[in-house]
Amino acid sequence: MGARTMLAGRLARLFNVEPQEAPAVAAGLLMFFLLFAGYFMLRPVRETMGVAGGVHNLQWLFTGTFVATLAALPLFGALASKVSRRRIVPWTYGFFVANLLGFAVGLAAWPDSVWAGRAFYVWLSVFNMLTISLAWSVLADVFVTGEAKRLFALIAGGASAGGLTGPILGTVLVAPLGHAGLLALAALLLAGSAAAATWLHRWRDRHPAAAESAAAGRAERGKPLGGNPFAGATAVFRSPYLMGIALFVLLLSGVTTFLYFEQARMVAEHFPDRTRQTQVFGLIDVVVQTLAILTQVFLTGRIAQRLGIGVLLVAVPLAMAAGFLWLAVAPVFAVFVVVMVARRAGEYALVRPGREMLYTVMSAEDKYKAKNFIDTVVYRGGDALSGWLKRGLDLLAENPALAMFIGAGIAAVWAACGAQLGRAQRRREGGAGLPPHLDPQPPRRLAGAAAPAEAPQSPAADPRRR
């Protein structure tokens, strides 16, 4: 028994986890692993369908995704207002499970339809943003800030492990199962992810945070969030802090879209065969996830604890500014792969955990509704806007270097926004978790954020607000 206890203590120190947190970390890892394994199993198929429709038409797919996201927002808002917090994920994921099964039937019936491929491209682009955003909402709801700094990156390692496993599963199983079979398997994995998310709420009920009693926390998570379906959007426009996060996400999507278009162009030029394209996309995914999981498990949590969230939000934007300049002077495929891998691995390992930690100081409603609005509508709106900007630059000047120099400028502004958000989060955390209208040190305005103050809110509305 002593040897077992000693081993458990060493593992806890290695992964920076308290013993009572281990079951929750395992559930979070499973939630992300199943979700990302299913998504990344299908992602190379989506990328191939996007290229098949023509690289010059990608901006239309991005615009279609943004419109579909706008249509989905009020539906999700209505659901989040009427069901309890612990049931938002099961209901939403259940809807997407039904969608996946429907697409499985459709792709089996029309396997070569270009329009079926485009519909799947748009749907999967909405699906991945909403489901991943909700998974992070659960973590922000269940864990408080101190726990989040230690555990978020480690739990996100489940996403990287799933992202590493998914392409392998897709490659091995696509021949015996076909695309329809892959979609059915992804539906099963998504259902398992929903079950893990539900278990996380139950763990928090059994292990209440310091600021709540078990009964109070269980009662709060059992209540609907209330409000109207558009409360997430209005909350963002009322809050300088949330507006700062929205600006950060908008700049992130701009950098991502510029690189995405370059990826599509270079892969189409170098690998005309569709099978080879899918293999290249899958190989990039494997390298990205391998690097990300090593960083998440051993480095990110310790960086956040010792240096603060701001470092997580600034490091990758600065690296991307340098990467864009490198591509401008050396626009070859090998350089692009290095920059793209650094961007995606850095986003998974540093930017995304840091970004999600920002929400731990917000109310429960903001953790679901405002966060979902930013992660879906703002992100996909940035995709559409950046897609048309990139296409316009390509038409005005055939030299890709111009877009790379503009991308470097966007990345530099992105870094500055991340630095300000890190400081704002520290001030809110240092305010002892008081609601914004009672915080003696309210956050200063962020660059590009609206000026109005936070709307008053009763502290009793969320006893776990930190």
C-alpha positions as a Markdown table, in Angstrom:
| # | Residue | x | y | z |
|---|---|---|---|---|
| 1 | Met | 0.0 | 0.0 | 0.0 |
| 2 | Gly | 2.9 | 2.4 | 0.8 |
| 3 | Ala | 4.5 | 1.7 | -2.6 |
| 4 | Arg | 1.2 | 2.4 | -4.3 |
| 5 | Thr | 0.8 | 5.7 | -2.4 |
| 6 | Met | 4.3 | 6.7 | -3.2 |
| 7 | Leu | 3.8 | 5.9 | -6.9 |
| 8 | Ala | 0.6 | 7.9 | -6.9 |
| 9 | Gly | 2.4 | 10.9 | -5.3 |
| 10 | Arg | 5.1 | 10.8 | -7.9 |
| 11 | Leu | 2.6 | 10.7 | -10.8 |
| 12 | Ala | 0.7 | 13.6 | -9.2 |
| 13 | Arg | 3.9 | 15.6 | -9.0 |
| 14 | Leu | 4.9 | 14.7 | -12.6 |
| 15 | Phe | 1.5 | 15.8 | -14.0 |
| 16 | Asn | 0.8 | 18.5 | -11.5 |
| 17 | Val | -2.5 | 16.9 | -10.4 |
| 18 | Glu | -3.9 | 16.7 | -6.9 |
| 19 | Pro | -5.1 | 13.1 | -5.9 |
| 20 | Gln | -8.8 | 14.0 | -5.7 |
| 21 | Glu | -8.6 | 15.7 | -9.1 |
| 22 | Ala | -7.4 | 12.5 | -10.9 |
| 23 | Pro | -10.8 | 11.1 | -11.8 |
| 24 | Ala | -11.9 | 14.5 | -13.2 |
| 25 | Val | -8.8 | 14.7 | -15.2 |
| 26 | Ala | -9.4 | 11.2 | -16.6 |
| 27 | Ala | -13.0 | 12.1 | -17.5 |
| 28 | Gly | -11.8 | 15.3 | -19.2 |
| 29 | Leu | -9.2 | 13.5 | -21.1 |
| 30 | Leu | -11.8 | 10.9 | -22.3 |
| 31 | Met | -14.3 | 13.6 | -23.2 |
| 32 | Phe | -11.7 | 15.4 | -25.5 |
| 33 | Phe | -10.2 | 12.2 | -26.8 |
| 34 | Leu | -13.5 | 10.7 | -28.1 |
| 35 | Leu | -14.6 | 14.1 | -29.5 |
| 36 | Phe | -11.4 | 14.8 | -31.4 |
| 37 | Ala | -10.8 | 11.2 | -32.5 |
| 38 | Gly | -14.2 | 11.3 | -34.2 |
| 39 | Tyr | -13.6 | 14.8 | -35.7 |
| 40 | Phe | -10.1 | 14.1 | -37.0 |
| 41 | Met | -11.2 | 10.8 | -38.4 |
| 42 | Leu | -13.4 | 12.9 | -40.7 |
| 43 | Arg | -11.3 | 16.0 | -41.1 |
| 44 | Pro | -9.0 | 14.8 | -44.0 |
| 45 | Val | -12.2 | 13.9 | -45.9 |
| 46 | Arg | -13.5 | 17.4 | -45.4 |
| 47 | Glu | -10.2 | 18.9 | -46.6 |
| 48 | Thr | -10.2 | 16.8 | -49.7 |
| 49 | Met | -13.8 | 17.8 | -50.5 |
| 50 | Gly | -12.9 | 21.4 | -50.1 |
| 51 | Val | -10.0 | 21.2 | -52.6 |
| 52 | Ala | -12.1 | 19.1 | -55.0 |
| 53 | Gly | -14.5 | 22.0 | -55.3 |
| 54 | Gly | -11.7 | 24.3 | -56.4 |
| 55 | Val | -9.3 | 26.3 | -54.3 |
| 56 | His | -10.7 | 29.5 | -55.9 |
| 57 | Asn | -14.1 | 28.6 | -54.3 |
| 58 | Leu | -12.9 | 28.1 | -50.7 |
| 59 | Gln | -14.1 | 31.6 | -49.7 |
| 60 | Trp | -17.7 | 30.5 | -50.7 |
| 61 | Leu | -17.4 | 27.5 | -48.4 |
| 62 | Phe | -16.2 | 29.8 | -45.6 |
| 63 | Thr | -19.1 | 32.2 | -46.2 |
| 64 | Gly | -21.6 | 29.3 | -46.2 |
| 65 | Thr | -20.1 | 28.1 | -42.9 |
| 66 | Phe | -20.6 | 31.6 | -41.4 |
| 67 | Val | -24.2 | 31.7 | -42.6 |
| 68 | Ala | -24.9 | 28.2 | -41.2 |
| 69 | Thr | -23.3 | 29.3 | -37.9 |
| 70 | Leu | -25.6 | 32.4 | -37.7 |
| 71 | Ala | -28.6 | 30.1 | -38.2 |
| 72 | Ala | -27.4 | 27.7 | -35.5 |
| 73 | Leu | -26.7 | 30.4 | -32.9 |
| 74 | Pro | -30.4 | 31.2 | -31.8 |
| 75 | Leu | -31.2 | 27.4 | -31.8 |
| 76 | Phe | -28.3 | 26.8 | -29.4 |
| 77 | Gly | -29.2 | 29.9 | -27.3 |
| 78 | Ala | -32.8 | 28.7 | -26.9 |
| 79 | Leu | -31.6 | 25.3 | -25.8 |
| 80 | Ala | -29.0 | 26.7 | -23.3 |
| 81 | Ser | -31.7 | 29.0 | -21.8 |
| 82 | Lys | -34.2 | 26.2 | -21.2 |
| 83 | Val | -32.2 | 23.1 | -20.0 |
| 84 | Ser | -29.9 | 22.8 | -17.0 |
| 85 | Arg | -26.2 | 23.4 | -17.5 |
| 86 | Arg | -25.4 | 19.7 | -17.0 |
| 87 | Arg | -27.7 | 18.8 | -19.9 |
| 88 | Ile | -26.6 | 21.3 | -22.5 |
| 89 | Val | -23.9 | 19.0 | -23.8 |
| 90 | Pro | -26.0 | 15.8 | -24.0 |
| 91 | Trp | -28.8 | 17.5 | -25.9 |
| 92 | Thr | -26.5 | 19.3 | -28.3 |
| 93 | Tyr | -24.2 | 16.3 | -28.9 |
| 94 | Gly | -27.3 | 14.1 | -29.3 |
| 95 | Phe | -28.5 | 16.4 | -32.1 |
| 96 | Phe | -25.2 | 16.1 | -33.9 |
| 97 | Val | -25.2 | 12.3 | -33.5 |
| 98 | Ala | -28.5 | 12.2 | -35.4 |
| 99 | Asn | -26.9 | 14.5 | -38.1 |
| 100 | Leu | -23.9 | 12.2 | -38.5 |
| 101 | Leu | -26.1 | 9.2 | -39.0 |
| 102 | Gly | -28.1 | 11.2 | -41.6 |
| 103 | Phe | -25.0 | 12.1 | -43.5 |
| 104 | Ala | -23.8 | 8.5 | -43.3 |
| 105 | Val | -27.0 | 7.6 | -45.2 |
| 106 | Gly | -26.6 | 10.5 | -47.6 |
| 107 | Leu | -23.0 | 9.8 | -48.5 |
| 108 | Ala | -23.8 | 6.1 | -49.0 |
| 109 | Ala | -26.5 | 7.0 | -51.5 |
| 110 | Trp | -24.6 | 9.8 | -53.3 |
| 111 | Pro | -20.8 | 9.1 | -52.8 |
| 112 | Asp | -19.6 | 11.3 | -55.7 |
| 113 | Ser | -22.0 | 14.3 | -55.4 |
| 114 | Val | -20.0 | 17.6 | -55.3 |
| 115 | Trp | -22.9 | 19.3 | -53.5 |
| 116 | Ala | -23.2 | 16.6 | -50.9 |
| 117 | Gly | -19.5 | 17.1 | -50.3 |
| 118 | Arg | -19.9 | 20.8 | -49.9 |
| 119 | Ala | -22.8 | 20.4 | -47.6 |
| 120 | Phe | -20.7 | 18.0 | -45.5 |
| 121 | Tyr | -17.8 | 20.5 | -45.5 |
| 122 | Val | -20.0 | 23.3 | -44.2 |
| 123 | Trp | -21.7 | 21.1 | -41.6 |
| 124 | Leu | -18.5 | 19.6 | -40.2 |
| 125 | Ser | -17.0 | 23.2 | -40.0 |
| 126 | Val | -20.0 | 24.2 | -37.8 |
| 127 | Phe | -20.0 | 20.9 | -35.9 |
| 128 | Asn | -16.4 | 21.1 | -34.8 |
| 129 | Met | -16.6 | 24.7 | -33.6 |
| 130 | Leu | -19.7 | 24.2 | -31.5 |
| 131 | Thr | -18.9 | 20.8 | -30.0 |
| 132 | Ile | -15.3 | 21.8 | -29.1 |
| 133 | Ser | -16.5 | 25.1 | -27.6 |
| 134 | Leu | -19.1 | 23.3 | -25.5 |
| 135 | Ala | -16.5 | 20.8 | -24.2 |
| 136 | Trp | -14.3 | 23.7 | -23.1 |
| 137 | Ser | -17.4 | 25.4 | -21.5 |
| 138 | Val | -17.8 | 22.3 | -19.3 |
| 139 | Leu | -14.2 | 22.6 | -18.1 |
| 140 | Ala | -14.6 | 26.4 | -17.4 |
| 141 | Asp | -17.8 | 25.6 | -15.5 |
| 142 | Val | -16.4 | 22.7 | -13.5 |
| 143 | Phe | -12.9 | 24.0 | -12.6 |
| 144 | Val | -12.0 | 27.2 | -11.0 |
| 145 | Thr | -9.1 | 29.4 | -12.1 |
| 146 | Gly | -6.4 | 27.9 | -9.9 |
| 147 | Glu | -7.3 | 24.4 | -11.0 |
| 148 | Ala | -7.6 | 25.5 | -14.6 |
| 149 | Lys | -4.0 | 26.8 | -14.8 |
| 150 | Arg | -2.7 | 23.4 | -13.7 |
| 151 | Leu | -5.1 | 21.1 | -15.5 |
| 152 | Phe | -6.5 | 22.6 | -18.7 |
| 153 | Ala | -3.5 | 21.9 | -20.8 |
| 154 | Leu | -3.1 | 18.4 | -19.4 |
| 155 | Ile | -6.8 | 17.6 | -20.2 |
| 156 | Ala | -6.4 | 19.2 | -23.6 |
| 157 | Gly | -3.8 | 16.4 | -24.1 |
| 158 | Gly | -6.8 | 14.2 | -24.7 |
| 159 | Ala | -7.7 | 16.4 | -27.7 |
| 160 | Ser | -4.2 | 15.9 | -29.1 |
| 161 | Ala | -4.3 | 12.2 | -28.5 |
| 162 | Gly | -7.7 | 12.0 | -30.2 |
| 163 | Gly | -6.4 | 14.2 | -33.0 |
| 164 | Leu | -3.5 | 11.8 | -33.4 |
| 165 | Thr | -5.7 | 8.7 | -33.3 |
| 166 | Gly | -8.4 | 9.9 | -35.5 |
| 167 | Pro | -6.4 | 10.2 | -38.8 |
| 168 | Ile | -5.0 | 6.7 | -38.1 |
| 169 | Leu | -8.4 | 5.3 | -37.6 |
| 170 | Gly | -9.7 | 7.0 | -40.7 |
| 171 | Thr | -6.8 | 5.6 | -42.8 |
| 172 | Val | -7.2 | 2.1 | -41.5 |
| 173 | Leu | -11.0 | 1.9 | -41.5 |
| 174 | Val | -12.0 | 3.9 | -44.6 |
| 175 | Ala | -11.5 | 0.8 | -46.9 |
| 176 | Pro | -13.5 | -1.7 | -44.9 |
| 177 | Leu | -16.2 | 0.7 | -43.6 |
| 178 | Gly | -16.4 | 3.4 | -46.3 |
| 179 | His | -17.1 | 7.0 | -45.6 |
| 180 | Ala | -20.6 | 6.2 | -44.3 |
| 181 | Gly | -19.1 | 3.7 | -41.8 |
| 182 | Leu | -16.7 | 6.3 | -40.6 |
| 183 | Leu | -19.5 | 8.8 | -39.9 |
| 184 | Ala | -21.4 | 6.1 | -38.0 |
| 185 | Leu | -18.3 | 5.4 | -35.9 |
| 186 | Ala | -17.8 | 9.1 | -35.2 |
| 187 | Ala | -21.4 | 9.3 | -34.0 |
| 188 | Leu | -20.7 | 6.5 | -31.4 |
| 189 | Leu | -17.5 | 8.4 | -30.2 |
| 190 | Leu | -19.5 | 11.6 | -29.9 |
| 191 | Ala | -22.1 | 9.9 | -27.7 |
| 192 | Gly | -19.3 | 8.7 | -25.4 |
| 193 | Ser | -17.8 | 12.2 | -25.2 |
| 194 | Ala | -21.2 | 13.5 | -24.0 |
| 195 | Ala | -21.3 | 10.8 | -21.3 |
| 196 | Ala | -17.9 | 11.9 | -20.0 |
| 197 | Ala | -19.0 | 15.6 | -19.9 |
| 198 | Thr | -22.0 | 14.6 | -17.8 |
| 199 | Trp | -19.8 | 12.7 | -15.4 |
| 200 | Leu | -17.6 | 15.8 | -14.9 |
| 201 | His | -20.5 | 17.7 | -13.5 |
| 202 | Arg | -21.3 | 14.9 | -11.1 |
| 203 | Trp | -17.6 | 14.9 | -10.0 |
| 204 | Arg | -17.9 | 18.6 | -9.2 |
| 205 | Asp | -21.1 | 17.9 | -7.2 |
| 206 | Arg | -19.2 | 15.4 | -5.1 |
| 207 | His | -16.1 | 17.7 | -4.7 |
| 208 | Pro | -17.4 | 21.3 | -4.4 |
| 209 | Ala | -15.0 | 24.2 | -5.0 |
| 210 | Ala | -13.9 | 26.2 | -2.0 |
| 211 | Ala | -16.4 | 29.0 | -2.7 |
| 212 | Glu | -19.5 | 26.8 | -2.7 |
| 213 | Ser | -21.2 | 24.0 | -0.8 |
| 214 | Ala | -22.0 | 20.7 | -2.4 |
| 215 | Ala | -25.8 | 21.4 | -2.2 |
| 216 | Ala | -25.5 | 25.0 | -3.6 |
| 217 | Gly | -23.3 | 23.9 | -6.5 |
| 218 | Arg | -25.5 | 20.9 | -7.4 |
| 219 | Ala | -28.6 | 23.2 | -7.3 |
| 220 | Glu | -27.0 | 25.8 | -9.6 |
| 221 | Arg | -25.8 | 23.2 | -12.2 |
| 222 | Gly | -29.3 | 21.7 | -12.1 |
| 223 | Lys | -31.0 | 25.0 | -13.1 |
| 224 | Pro | -31.4 | 26.4 | -16.6 |
| 225 | Leu | -29.3 | 29.4 | -17.5 |
| 226 | Gly | -32.4 | 31.4 | -18.5 |
| 227 | Gly | -32.2 | 34.6 | -20.6 |
| 228 | Asn | -33.0 | 34.8 | -24.3 |
| 229 | Pro | -31.4 | 33.0 | -27.2 |
| 230 | Phe | -29.3 | 36.0 | -28.2 |
| 231 | Ala | -28.0 | 36.7 | -24.7 |
| 232 | Gly | -24.5 | 35.6 | -25.6 |
| 233 | Ala | -24.1 | 38.2 | -28.4 |
| 234 | Thr | -25.5 | 41.0 | -26.2 |
| 235 | Ala | -23.2 | 40.0 | -23.3 |
| 236 | Val | -20.1 | 40.3 | -25.6 |
| 237 | Phe | -21.1 | 43.8 | -26.8 |
| 238 | Arg | -21.7 | 45.0 | -23.2 |
| 239 | Ser | -18.3 | 43.7 | -21.8 |
| 240 | Pro | -14.9 | 45.2 | -22.7 |
| 241 | Tyr | -13.3 | 42.0 | -21.4 |
| 242 | Leu | -15.4 | 39.7 | -23.7 |
| 243 | Met | -14.9 | 42.2 | -26.5 |
| 244 | Gly | -11.2 | 41.7 | -26.0 |
| 245 | Ile | -11.6 | 38.0 | -26.3 |
| 246 | Ala | -13.7 | 38.4 | -29.4 |
| 247 | Leu | -11.0 | 40.5 | -31.0 |
| 248 | Phe | -8.4 | 38.0 | -30.1 |
| 249 | Val | -10.4 | 35.2 | -31.7 |
| 250 | Leu | -11.0 | 37.4 | -34.8 |
| 251 | Leu | -7.3 | 37.9 | -35.3 |
| 252 | Leu | -6.6 | 34.2 | -34.6 |
| 253 | Ser | -9.1 | 33.3 | -37.4 |
| 254 | Gly | -7.4 | 35.8 | -39.8 |
| 255 | Val | -4.0 | 34.2 | -39.3 |
| 256 | Thr | -5.5 | 30.7 | -39.5 |
| 257 | Thr | -7.4 | 31.5 | -42.7 |
| 258 | Phe | -4.4 | 33.0 | -44.5 |
| 259 | Leu | -2.3 | 29.9 | -43.8 |
| 260 | Tyr | -5.3 | 27.6 | -44.7 |
| 261 | Phe | -5.6 | 29.2 | -48.1 |
| 262 | Glu | -1.8 | 28.8 | -48.6 |
| 263 | Gln | -2.1 | 25.2 | -47.6 |
| 264 | Ala | -4.8 | 24.5 | -50.1 |
| 265 | Arg | -2.9 | 26.3 | -52.9 |
| 266 | Met | 0.4 | 24.6 | -52.2 |
| 267 | Val | -1.1 | 21.1 | -51.7 |
| 268 | Ala | -3.1 | 21.4 | -54.9 |
| 269 | Glu | 0.0 | 22.5 | -56.8 |
| 270 | His | 2.4 | 19.8 | -55.4 |
| 271 | Phe | -0.1 | 16.9 | -55.1 |
| 272 | Pro | -2.7 | 16.8 | -57.8 |
| 273 | Asp | -4.0 | 13.3 | -56.9 |
| 274 | Arg | -6.9 | 13.4 | -54.3 |
| 275 | Thr | -5.7 | 10.3 | -52.5 |
| 276 | Arg | -2.2 | 11.8 | -52.1 |
| 277 | Gln | -3.8 | 15.1 | -50.8 |
| 278 | Thr | -5.7 | 13.2 | -48.1 |
| 279 | Gln | -2.5 | 11.5 | -47.1 |
| 280 | Val | -0.6 | 14.8 | -46.9 |
| 281 | Phe | -3.3 | 16.4 | -44.8 |
| 282 | Gly | -3.4 | 13.3 | -42.5 |
| 283 | Leu | 0.4 | 13.3 | -42.1 |
| 284 | Ile | 0.4 | 17.0 | -41.1 |
| 285 | Asp | -2.3 | 16.2 | -38.5 |
| 286 | Val | -0.1 | 13.4 | -37.0 |
| 287 | Val | 2.9 | 15.7 | -36.7 |
| 288 | Val | 0.9 | 18.5 | -35.2 |
| 289 | Gln | -0.8 | 16.4 | -32.6 |
| 290 | Thr | 2.4 | 14.6 | -31.5 |
| 291 | Leu | 4.1 | 17.9 | -30.8 |
| 292 | Ala | 1.0 | 19.4 | -29.1 |
| 293 | Ile | 0.5 | 16.5 | -26.7 |
| 294 | Leu | 4.1 | 16.5 | -25.5 |
| 295 | Thr | 3.8 | 20.3 | -24.8 |
| 296 | Gln | 0.4 | 20.1 | -23.2 |
| 297 | Val | 1.3 | 17.3 | -20.8 |
| 298 | Phe | 4.7 | 18.5 | -19.6 |
| 299 | Leu | 5.0 | 22.3 | -20.2 |
| 300 | Thr | 1.8 | 24.3 | -20.6 |
| 301 | Gly | 0.4 | 24.0 | -17.1 |
| 302 | Arg | 3.7 | 24.9 | -15.5 |
| 303 | Ile | 4.1 | 27.9 | -17.8 |
| 304 | Ala | 0.6 | 29.1 | -16.9 |
| 305 | Gln | 1.3 | 28.7 | -13.2 |
| 306 | Arg | 4.7 | 30.4 | -13.1 |
| 307 | Leu | 4.5 | 32.9 | -15.9 |
| 308 | Gly | 0.8 | 33.6 | -16.3 |
| 309 | Ile | -1.8 | 33.1 | -19.0 |
| 310 | Gly | -0.5 | 36.1 | -21.0 |
| 311 | Val | 2.6 | 34.1 | -22.0 |
| 312 | Leu | 0.3 | 31.4 | -23.5 |
| 313 | Leu | -1.5 | 34.0 | -25.5 |
| 314 | Val | 1.5 | 35.9 | -26.9 |
| 315 | Ala | 4.1 | 33.2 | -27.8 |
| 316 | Val | 2.3 | 31.7 | -30.8 |
| 317 | Pro | 1.3 | 35.1 | -32.3 |
| 318 | Leu | 4.9 | 36.3 | -32.2 |
| 319 | Ala | 6.1 | 33.1 | -33.8 |
| 320 | Met | 3.5 | 33.4 | -36.5 |
| 321 | Ala | 4.6 | 37.0 | -37.3 |
| 322 | Ala | 8.1 | 35.7 | -37.8 |
| 323 | Gly | 6.7 | 32.7 | -39.8 |
| 324 | Phe | 4.8 | 34.9 | -42.2 |
| 325 | Leu | 7.9 | 37.0 | -42.9 |
| 326 | Trp | 9.8 | 33.8 | -43.5 |
| 327 | Leu | 7.2 | 32.6 | -46.0 |
| 328 | Ala | 7.3 | 36.0 | -47.7 |
| 329 | Val | 11.0 | 35.6 | -48.5 |
| 330 | Ala | 11.0 | 31.8 | -48.9 |
| 331 | Pro | 7.6 | 30.7 | -50.3 |
| 332 | Val | 8.4 | 27.0 | -50.6 |
| 333 | Phe | 6.4 | 24.0 | -49.4 |
| 334 | Ala | 8.9 | 22.9 | -46.8 |
| 335 | Val | 8.9 | 26.3 | -45.1 |
| 336 | Phe | 5.1 | 26.4 | -45.2 |
| 337 | Val | 4.9 | 23.0 | -43.5 |
| 338 | Val | 7.2 | 24.2 | -40.7 |
| 339 | Val | 5.1 | 27.3 | -40.1 |
| 340 | Met | 1.8 | 25.5 | -40.4 |
| 341 | Val | 2.8 | 22.8 | -37.9 |
| 342 | Ala | 4.1 | 25.5 | -35.5 |
| 343 | Arg | 0.9 | 27.4 | -35.7 |
| 344 | Arg | -1.4 | 24.5 | -35.2 |
| 345 | Ala | 0.7 | 22.7 | -32.5 |
| 346 | Gly | 1.1 | 26.0 | -30.7 |
| 347 | Glu | -2.6 | 26.8 | -30.9 |
| 348 | Tyr | -3.6 | 23.4 | -29.4 |
| 349 | Ala | -0.8 | 23.4 | -26.7 |
| 350 | Leu | -0.7 | 27.1 | -25.7 |
| 351 | Val | -3.3 | 29.4 | -27.2 |
| 352 | Arg | -6.4 | 27.3 | -26.8 |
| 353 | Pro | -5.8 | 26.4 | -23.1 |
| 354 | Gly | -4.8 | 30.0 | -22.3 |
| 355 | Arg | -7.9 | 31.3 | -24.1 |
| 356 | Glu | -10.2 | 29.0 | -22.2 |
| 357 | Met | -8.6 | 30.0 | -18.9 |
| 358 | Leu | -9.9 | 33.5 | -19.6 |
| 359 | Tyr | -13.5 | 32.3 | -19.1 |
| 360 | Thr | -12.9 | 30.9 | -15.6 |
| 361 | Val | -13.5 | 34.4 | -14.1 |
| 362 | Met | -16.8 | 34.9 | -15.9 |
| 363 | Ser | -20.4 | 34.0 | -14.9 |
| 364 | Ala | -22.0 | 30.6 | -15.8 |
| 365 | Glu | -24.2 | 32.1 | -18.5 |
| 366 | Asp | -21.1 | 33.8 | -20.1 |
| 367 | Lys | -19.2 | 30.5 | -20.0 |
| 368 | Tyr | -21.8 | 28.9 | -22.2 |
| 369 | Lys | -23.6 | 31.6 | -24.2 |
| 370 | Ala | -21.1 | 34.4 | -24.7 |
| 371 | Lys | -18.3 | 31.9 | -25.2 |
| 372 | Asn | -20.3 | 30.0 | -27.7 |
| 373 | Phe | -21.0 | 33.2 | -29.7 |
| 374 | Ile | -17.3 | 34.1 | -29.7 |
| 375 | Asp | -16.1 | 30.6 | -30.6 |
| 376 | Thr | -18.7 | 30.1 | -33.4 |
| 377 | Val | -20.1 | 33.3 | -34.9 |
| 378 | Val | -17.0 | 35.5 | -34.3 |
| 379 | Tyr | -14.6 | 32.9 | -35.4 |
| 380 | Arg | -16.5 | 31.8 | -38.5 |
| 381 | Gly | -17.2 | 35.5 | -39.3 |
| 382 | Gly | -13.5 | 36.1 | -39.2 |
| 383 | Asp | -12.9 | 33.1 | -41.4 |
| 384 | Ala | -15.3 | 34.5 | -44.0 |
| 385 | Leu | -13.9 | 38.0 | -43.9 |
| 386 | Ser | -10.3 | 36.8 | -44.0 |
| 387 | Gly | -11.2 | 34.4 | -46.9 |
| 388 | Trp | -12.5 | 37.1 | -49.1 |
| 389 | Leu | -9.6 | 39.4 | -48.1 |
| 390 | Lys | -7.1 | 36.7 | -49.1 |
| 391 | Arg | -8.9 | 36.0 | -52.3 |
| 392 | Gly | -8.9 | 39.7 | -53.1 |
| 393 | Leu | -5.2 | 40.0 | -52.5 |
| 394 | Asp | -4.6 | 37.0 | -54.8 |
| 395 | Leu | -6.6 | 38.6 | -57.6 |
| 396 | Leu | -4.9 | 42.0 | -57.2 |
| 397 | Ala | -1.4 | 40.7 | -57.0 |
| 398 | Glu | -0.2 | 37.3 | -58.1 |
| 399 | Asn | 2.7 | 37.5 | -55.7 |
| 400 | Pro | 1.8 | 35.6 | -52.5 |
| 401 | Ala | 4.3 | 37.6 | -50.5 |
| 402 | Leu | 1.9 | 40.5 | -50.2 |
| 403 | Ala | -0.6 | 38.4 | -48.3 |
| 404 | Met | 2.2 | 37.0 | -46.1 |
| 405 | Phe | 3.3 | 40.5 | -45.1 |
| 406 | Ile | -0.2 | 41.4 | -44.2 |
| 407 | Gly | -0.5 | 38.2 | -42.2 |
| 408 | Ala | 2.6 | 39.2 | -40.3 |
| 409 | Gly | 0.9 | 42.5 | -39.4 |
| 410 | Ile | -2.3 | 40.7 | -38.2 |
| 411 | Ala | -0.2 | 38.3 | -36.1 |
| 412 | Ala | 1.6 | 41.3 | -34.4 |
| 413 | Val | -1.7 | 42.9 | -33.5 |
| 414 | Trp | -2.9 | 39.5 | -32.3 |
| 415 | Ala | 0.1 | 39.3 | -29.9 |
| 416 | Ala | -0.6 | 42.7 | -28.5 |
| 417 | Cys | -4.2 | 41.8 | -27.9 |
| 418 | Gly | -3.1 | 38.6 | -26.1 |
| 419 | Ala | -0.8 | 40.5 | -23.8 |
| 420 | Gln | -3.6 | 42.9 | -22.8 |
| 421 | Leu | -6.0 | 40.0 | -22.1 |
| 422 | Gly | -3.5 | 38.3 | -19.9 |
| 423 | Arg | -3.2 | 41.5 | -17.8 |
| 424 | Ala | -7.0 | 41.9 | -17.6 |
| 425 | Gln | -7.4 | 38.3 | -16.5 |
| 426 | Arg | -4.9 | 38.7 | -13.7 |
| 427 | Arg | -6.7 | 41.8 | -12.5 |
| 428 | Arg | -10.1 | 39.9 | -12.4 |
| 429 | Glu | -8.5 | 36.9 | -10.6 |
| 430 | Gly | -6.9 | 39.3 | -8.1 |
| 431 | Gly | -10.3 | 40.9 | -7.5 |
| 432 | Ala | -11.3 | 37.8 | -5.4 |
| 433 | Gly | -13.8 | 36.7 | -8.0 |
| 434 | Leu | -16.2 | 39.7 | -7.5 |
| 435 | Pro | -18.7 | 40.4 | -10.2 |
| 436 | Pro | -17.4 | 43.2 | -12.5 |
| 437 | His | -19.6 | 45.9 | -11.1 |
| 438 | Leu | -18.2 | 45.2 | -7.6 |
| 439 | Asp | -14.6 | 44.6 | -8.6 |
| 440 | Pro | -12.4 | 47.4 | -7.1 |
| 441 | Gln | -10.0 | 47.0 | -10.0 |
| 442 | Pro | -12.2 | 46.7 | -13.1 |
| 443 | Pro | -10.3 | 45.8 | -16.3 |
| 444 | Arg | -9.1 | 48.6 | -18.5 |
| 445 | Arg | -10.4 | 48.9 | -22.0 |
| 446 | Leu | -8.8 | 46.5 | -24.4 |
| 447 | Ala | -7.7 | 47.6 | -27.9 |
| 448 | Gly | -10.6 | 47.6 | -30.2 |
| 449 | Ala | -13.1 | 46.9 | -27.4 |
| 450 | Ala | -16.3 | 48.7 | -26.7 |
| 451 | Ala | -16.4 | 51.3 | -24.0 |
| 452 | Pro | -19.7 | 50.5 | -22.1 |
| 453 | Ala | -19.3 | 49.1 | -18.6 |
| 454 | Glu | -20.5 | 45.6 | -17.5 |
| 455 | Ala | -24.2 | 45.2 | -17.0 |
| 456 | Pro | -25.1 | 45.0 | -13.3 |
| 457 | Gln | -25.7 | 41.4 | -12.1 |
| 458 | Ser | -26.6 | 40.0 | -8.7 |
| 459 | Pro | -23.7 | 38.2 | -7.0 |
| 460 | Ala | -26.2 | 35.6 | -6.0 |
| 461 | Ala | -26.8 | 34.7 | -9.6 |
| 462 | Asp | -23.7 | 32.5 | -9.7 |
| 463 | Pro | -22.1 | 31.6 | -6.3 |
| 464 | Arg | -19.1 | 30.0 | -8.1 |
| 465 | Arg | -18.1 | 33.2 | -9.9 |
| 466 | Arg | -14.4 | 33.5 | -9.7 |
